[in-house]
Amino acid sequence: MRIEADVDVCEAYGECVAAAPALFAINDENFVEVLDASPQPDQAAAAERAVWACPVHALSIAED
């Protein structure tokens, strides 16, 4: 699993941070920052919730 973020689409709603604070943050420029692009299997569900929660679809998951 690899998390990808499109900062051109991100509007800093922070839903990803709420869903998976260990994986995402909003940086000083008000864009999503992926803290762990290749999370461990125990974080997969949180990553999927965060991707689903993004209202502008700025996040995606690619399978390795």
N, C-alpha and C positions, 0 to 999 in steps of 0.2 A: 504494500500500500504506500502511495506517495500522495501527499496533499499538495494541491496547487492553488495559488491565489492570483486573481487578476486585479491588480491595484487600480487599473484604469476603470474598473467597474465598481469597486468598493466605495461605499458611501458612509462607512464607519458607524453602522447601526450598533455593532457590538454584540449581535446575537450569537456569533461564533464564540466570543469570549465567554458569554454566559453559559453556553452549552459545553465548552471544553476549555477552561482556563489554563490547563496545562499545555495546550496545543496552540492557542492563539492569543494575540494581544493587539491592541490598537496603538500604533506608534505615534510619535510626536507630530508626524505629518498627517495624522488622521486617516491612515490606511491600515488594513489588516496586515499583521506580521505573523507568519507561520513560525512558531517556536520550535516545532519538531515536525519536519516534513515527512519523516518516515517513522511514525509512531509504532510502539510495540503492539502486539495483538490485543492486549488488554485495554488499549485506548481506541480500538477500531470503532466501537459503538459510539463513543463520544465524538470521534471525528465525523462519522456519518450523520449524527444529530446536528453538528455544527454546519455541515454542508447543506443539509436540508433546511436549517433555520435561516440561512442567509436570504434576506428578502430580495436581493438584487442578483443572486446567483453568481457571486464573485469567487466562490470556492468550488473545487472539484477534487475527486479522488481518482487516481489512476492506479491500476493494479500493476505490481512489479512482475 
